[in-house]
């Protein structure tokens, strides 16, 4: 009898044991257009914006990979901005020399754009793997032949591609934020901040839905942002938003170690379909509200 009671108690304990907790979903933050993403509010410099973003990321212990257009490294301050990113431990990747559309270039021109800024990246990179590439405008080519040829160039130079599986068009706020600050319109600035956070929240929900639709599971999201004055100002709130939503913020290499990104990290593979293409084929593509009209109307 005593043994039966013990067995019954053990069964109850086993049944009451909590199920293993699912791992937290992940986001990798990437920043485009270093060291200059203009226009800026009056009195604000590219160096100040870069430093503000670095401070926010470091304070929150968030890894990041940032992508450089070396054509904009024109003086001591813009070079110092890149040094500050590296001194803070962040990875600097290649965003081409001058941010052109791939679809508007020949492949030899693309290779020149790719390699022209490498001396700066190599000098700053030290022993850090800086051979990550982000397509300007996310333009991977005008057709499949050009896309494959560009990938072959990237592979020959040892690059991996930084995919984008989430953005909220933070670049679209840049001019409006400068305009509102220039006119001293505090209400306009506050409205932009509110729209900005709403866009971040809405696009997180849509992107997570599309990734699950595309792959049948959670996949680490790779977020595209820009080194703009408003994004630097809002970075602490963006980080808080993602963490409160249950996400763990990881490095780009950690995110793209997921098999879903194999076509971006191994350029010998066929070009991958985007999350949007996969989600559209497998089901309904989730979309976030478009705030363009509100943004463009701010402080006009």
Secondary structure, DSSP 8 states (H G I E B T S, - for coil): -HHHHHHHHHHHHHHHS--------EEEEEEEEET------TT--HHHHHHHHHHHHHHTT--EEEEE-GGG--SHHHHHHHHHHHHTT-EEEE--SS---GGGS-HHHHHHHHHHTHHHHHHHHTTS---EE--GGG---SSHHHHHHHHHHHHHTT-EE---SEE--GGGGHHHHHHHHHTT-HHHHHHHHHHHHHHHHHHHHHHHHHHHHHHSS---EEEEEE--HHHHHHHHHHHHHHHHTT-EEE-HHHHTTSGGGHHHH-TTS-----HHHHHHHHS--------HHHHHHTT-
